[in-house]
Amino acid sequence: MSYNKIVELLGDKASFLLDHQCKTIDKASLHHPGADFVDRIVALSNRSPQVMKNMQCLLGHGRLKDTGYLSILPVDQGIEHTAGASFAPNPIYFDPENIVKLALEGGANAVASTFGVLAACSRKYAHKIPFIVKLNHNELLTYPNKYDQIMFGSVDEAWNLGATAVGATIYFGSEESNRQLVEVAQAFERAHELGLVTVLWCYLRNNGFNKDGIDYHAAADLTSQANHLGVTIQADIIKQKLPENNGGFKAIGFGKTSEKVYTQLTTNHPIDLTRYQVAGCYMGRSGLINSGGASSGESDLAEAVATAVVNKRAGGMGLISGRKAFQKSMGEGITLLNAIQDVYLEKKITLA
């Protein structure tokens, strides 16, 4: 996809997103993605040579090979949102092999999915595309729903089926978050012992985060703090929703913050809000990948491109987009994944 096509898809948002200059946290402060990310950042940490090798494996696969950016296909929604809700739009994805095929043919760096999906075809594909095995899930068959993340398998089991990395979710703010934090920290310690990369879905979950009709679950200040908790337990990559607003701490009236977060370190611009999320990831020492969100239909392509532009210009490491890709024909899904990748391949789109 050409730069002109990207501009066309952005429409009236093109100048707003492509010409923005960040005057909050300077780009010189960031540990930005790049072909040398493992040598420049990971090698200076406590990560073992095996973790370094697997991180390089993630960064060295697919159409974004050796750019320092990631395009990941995540398909755990069969548990997180029920299989019917997820796969009814295109029933071929009830078959796990088609999930892996979409990631492979779509030029993704990796496929992130469940134990069952990846184990079902591990001998055929584990050496062809990196696997990110999701360790825990929120299953929606319990009634009433509990909205809790529970372990579905072990790190050792993920390693045995050929994983390059493991993923997990913590619902920060939930009643169960303390238990989840301990479980995931222990799992990530074991993963690093085995040489696996760790990816944390840093999501918020608390009814109290809705205040005066405004949902702050994707507020920049709250999500950045969730990211900061995630890197504290040594997540190598942080998955986070793109920020939708700011001022969660102030609106809800809990925790501690600083007025400078809102007057100096952020503005209302989505790139500046996302840069604050990057700041929560140790200024990019752990890569920030933003989620692609739900499928909206015909607007999916434009939305995915806009999200990729925001993430890249903010200093993020890439995009992890699932429903927008697999809830349509495989050809359309490949086109969407390629469009996301083209944003990161386009040299005219730079750090703000």
C-alpha positions in Angstrom: 0.0 0.0 0.0 1.4 3.4 -1.0 1.7 6.4 1.2 -1.0 8.1 -0.9 -3.3 5.2 -0.2 -2.7 5.5 3.5 -3.5 9.2 3.3 -6.7 8.4 1.4 -7.8 5.8 4.0 -7.2 8.3 6.8 -9.5 10.8 5.1 -10.1 14.0 7.0 -7.9 12.6 9.8 -4.8 12.5 7.6 -3.2 15.8 8.5 -4.3 15.5 12.2 -2.4 12.1 12.5 0.4 12.4 10.0 1.5 16.0 10.7 1.2 16.1 14.5 4.3 17.0 16.5 4.4 15.7 20.0 5.4 18.4 22.5 4.8 16.4 25.7 7.3 13.6 26.0 10.1 14.2 23.5 10.8 11.3 21.1 14.5 11.5 22.1 13.5 10.1 25.5 12.1 6.9 24.0 13.7 3.5 23.5 12.1 3.3 20.0 11.7 0.1 18.0 14.3 -0.8 15.4 16.2 -3.6 13.7 18.7 -3.4 16.6 16.2 -3.5 19.4 17.4 -6.8 20.9 21.1 -5.7 20.8 20.3 -2.2 22.0 17.7 -2.9 24.7 17.0 -6.6 25.5 20.7 -7.5 25.7 21.2 -5.0 28.5 18.6 -6.5 30.7 18.6 -9.7 32.8 17.0 -11.7 29.9 18.8 -14.9 29.0 20.3 -15.6 25.6 17.3 -17.9 25.0 14.9 -15.1 25.6 16.9 -12.8 23.3 16.9 -15.4 20.6 13.1 -15.8 20.8 12.5 -12.1 20.9 14.6 -11.8 17.7 12.6 -14.7 16.3 9.4 -12.7 16.8 11.0 -9.5 15.3 12.6 -11.5 12.5 9.4 -13.0 11.0 6.8 -12.0 8.4 6.5 -8.8 6.3 7.9 -6.7 9.2 11.0 -8.8 9.5 14.0 -6.9 10.9 12.1 -3.5 11.3 11.7 -3.8 15.0 7.9 -3.7 14.6 5.3 -6.4 15.3 2.1 -7.4 13.5 0.4 -10.1 15.5 -2.9 -12.1 14.9 -4.6 -12.8 18.2 -7.4 -15.3 18.2 -8.5 -16.2 21.8 -11.9 -14.8 21.4 -13.4 -18.3 21.1 -13.1 -18.3 24.9 -13.1 -14.6 25.7 -16.2 -13.8 23.7 -17.6 -17.4 23.0 -16.9 -19.3 19.8 -20.3 -18.5 18.3 -19.9 -14.7 18.7 -16.4 -14.9 17.3 -16.6 -17.4 14.4 -20.2 -17.2 13.2 -19.2 -14.4 10.8 -16.8 -16.8 9.1 -17.2 -20.4 10.3 -13.9 -21.6 8.7 -12.2 -20.3 11.8 -13.8 -22.9 14.0 -10.9 -25.0 12.5 -7.7 -24.0 14.2 -5.5 -24.5 11.2 -7.2 -21.7 9.3 -6.3 -19.3 12.2 -2.6 -20.2 11.7 -2.9 -20.0 7.9 -4.3 -16.5 8.1 -1.4 -15.3 10.3 1.1 -17.1 8.0 -0.3 -15.9 4.7 -1.1 -12.5 6.1 2.6 -11.9 6.8 2.2 -11.6 10.6 5.2 -11.9 13.0 3.3 -14.3 15.1 0.0 -15.9 15.9 -1.4 -15.6 19.5 -4.0 -18.2 20.5 -5.1 -20.8 23.0 -3.5 -24.1 24.0 -6.1 -26.0 22.0 -5.7 -24.0 18.8 -1.9 -24.1 18.7 -1.5 -27.6 20.0 -3.9 -28.9 17.3 -1.5 -28.0 14.5 1.8 -27.4 16.3 3.8 -30.1 14.4 2.8 -28.6 11.1 3.3 -24.9 11.9 5.4 -24.3 15.0 8.6 -24.1 12.9 7.0 -21.9 10.3 5.5 -19.0 12.4 6.2 -18.1 16.0 3.5 -19.2 18.5 2.3 -17.0 21.4 0.4 -19.3 23.7 -2.2 -17.6 25.9 -2.0 -19.0 29.4 -5.2 -17.7 31.0 -8.7 -16.7 29.9 -12.0 -15.3 31.0 -14.6 -18.0 30.1 -18.1 -16.8 29.6 -20.1 -20.0 30.2 -20.2 -19.5 34.0 -23.5 -17.9 34.9 -23.6 -15.2 36.2 -20.4 -14.2 34.5 -17.5 -13.7 36.9 -15.1 -11.8 34.6 -12.0 -13.5 36.0 -8.8 -14.7 34.3 -8.0 -18.3 35.2 -5.1 -20.5 34.1 -5.9 -23.0 31.3 -2.4 -24.6 31.2 1.2 -24.3 32.2 4.2 -22.6 30.8 5.9 -26.0 30.4 3.0 -27.2 28.3 3.3 -24.1 26.1 7.1 -24.7 25.7 6.4 -28.4 24.8 4.1 -27.4 21.9 6.8 -25.2 20.4 5.9 -21.7 21.8 8.2 -18.7 21.1 6.3 -16.7 23.7 3.5 -16.9 26.3 0.8 -14.4 26.9 -1.5 -13.7 29.8 -4.1 -11.2 30.9 -4.5 -9.4 34.2 -7.7 -7.5 34.9 -6.2 -4.7 36.9 -8.7 -3.1 39.3 -10.8 -6.2 39.6 -11.4 -8.1 42.9 -9.3 -11.0 41.6 -6.4 -8.9 40.3 -4.1 -9.6 43.2 -4.4 -13.4 42.6 -3.9 -12.9 38.9 -0.9 -10.7 39.5 0.8 -13.4 41.6 -0.1 -16.2 39.1 1.1 -14.3 36.1 4.3 -13.1 37.8 5.2 -16.7 38.7 4.3 -17.9 35.1 6.5 -15.2 33.6 9.4 -16.2 35.8 9.1 -19.7 34.6 8.7 -18.6 31.0 12.0 -16.7 31.2 13.7 -19.7 32.7 12.7 -21.6 29.6 13.7 -18.8 27.3 10.2 -17.7 26.3 9.2 -14.1 25.6 6.4 -12.8 27.8 3.4 -10.8 26.6 0.9 -9.2 29.0 -2.6 -8.1 28.2 -2.8 -5.1 30.6 -6.6 -4.6 30.8 -8.7 -2.8 33.4 -11.9 -4.2 34.8 -14.0 -2.5 37.5 -17.5 -1.1 37.3 -16.2 1.9 39.3 -14.2 3.0 36.3 -17.4 4.2 34.8 -18.2 7.7 36.1 -20.9 10.2 35.2 -21.6 8.3 32.0 -18.0 8.2 30.9 -16.1 4.9 30.6 -12.5 5.3 31.8 -11.4 1.7 31.2 -9.3 3.0 28.3 -8.1 6.3 29.9 -4.5 7.1 29.2 -3.5 7.7 32.8 -5.1 4.4 34.1 -3.9 2.3 31.2 -0.4 3.7 31.5 -0.3 2.7 35.1 -1.5 -0.8 34.2 1.4 -1.0 31.7 3.7 0.1 34.5 2.5 -2.7 36.7 3.0 -5.1 33.7 6.6 -4.2 33.1 7.2 -4.5 36.8 6.6 -8.3 36.6 8.9 -8.3 33.6 6.6 -8.5 30.7 8.7 -8.1 27.5 5.7 -6.8 25.5 2.6 -5.0 26.7 -0.7 -5.3 24.9 -3.0 -2.4 25.6 -6.2 -0.8 24.2 -5.7 2.4 22.4 -6.5 5.3 24.8 -9.9 6.8 24.3 -9.8 9.6 26.9 -7.8 10.7 30.0 -8.3 11.8 33.6 -9.4 8.5 35.0 -7.7 9.0 38.4 -9.2 12.5 38.7 -12.7 11.6 37.6 -13.0 8.5 39.8 -11.2 10.1 42.7 -8.9 7.3 43.8 -5.2 6.5 43.8 -2.5 9.1 43.3 -1.5 11.1 40.3 0.2 14.4 39.4 -1.4 17.4 37.7 1.7 17.4 35.4 0.3 14.2 33.8 -2.5 16.3 32.4 -0.8 19.6 31.8 2.7 18.6 30.6 2.9 14.9 29.8 -0.4 14.6 27.8 -2.8 16.5 25.6 -6.1 15.3 24.1 -4.4 14.2 20.9 -4.4 10.4 20.5 -0.7 10.2 19.7 0.2 12.1 22.8 -2.1 9.9 24.9 -0.6 6.8 23.4 2.9 8.1 24.1 2.0 8.3 27.7 1.2 4.6 27.5 4.6 4.0 26.0 6.1 6.0 29.0 4.4 3.5 31.3 6.3 0.7 29.5 9.7 2.1 30.8 9.8 4.5 27.9 9.6 1.7 25.4 12.1 -0.7 26.9 9.1 -3.1 26.8 7.3 -2.7 23.5 3.7 -1.4 23.4 1.4 -3.1 21.0 -2.1 -1.7 20.8 -5.2 -3.8 20.1 -7.2 -3.5 16.9 -10.6 -3.6 18.6 -13.9 -5.1 17.4 -14.9 -5.4 13.8 -17.1 -2.5 12.6 -17.6 -3.8 9.1 -16.7 -1.6 6.1 -14.7 0.8 8.2 -12.3 -1.8 9.5 -9.5 -1.1 7.1 -9.5 2.6 7.7 -9.7 2.1 11.5 -6.9 -0.4 11.5 -4.6 2.0 9.5 -5.4 4.9 11.8 -4.6 2.8 14.9 -1.3 1.7 13.3 -0.4 5.3 12.5 -1.1 6.4 16.1 0.8 3.5 17.6 3.9 4.0 15.4 4.1 7.8 15.7 3.6 7.5 19.5 6.6 5.1 19.8 4.8 1.8 20.0 6.1 -1.5 18.7 3.1 -2.6 16.6 -0.5 -3.8 16.4 -2.3 -6.9 17.5 -5.5 -7.1 15.5 -7.8 -10.1 15.5 -11.5 -9.7 14.9 -11.0 -7.1 12.2 -9.0 -9.8 10.3 -10.8 -13.1 11.0 -14.4 -12.0 11.0 -14.4 -11.7 7.2 -13.1 -13.8 4.3 -9.5 -14.9 4.5 -8.6 -12.7 1.5 -10.0 -9.7 3.1 -8.3 -10.6 6.4 -4.9 -10.8 4.6 -5.5 -7.5 3.0 -6.2 -5.9 6.4 -3.1 -7.4 8.0 -1.0 -6.2 5.1 -2.4 -2.7 5.3 -1.4 -2.5 9.0 2.1 -3.7 8.1 2.4 -1.2 5.3 2.1 1.6 7.9 5.1 0.3 9.7 7.0 -0.2 6.5 6.3 3.3 5.3 9.4 5.4 6.0 7.4 8.7 5.6 5.5 7.8 8.8 7.9 8.7 11.6 7.9 9.2 15.4 6.0 12.4 16.3 
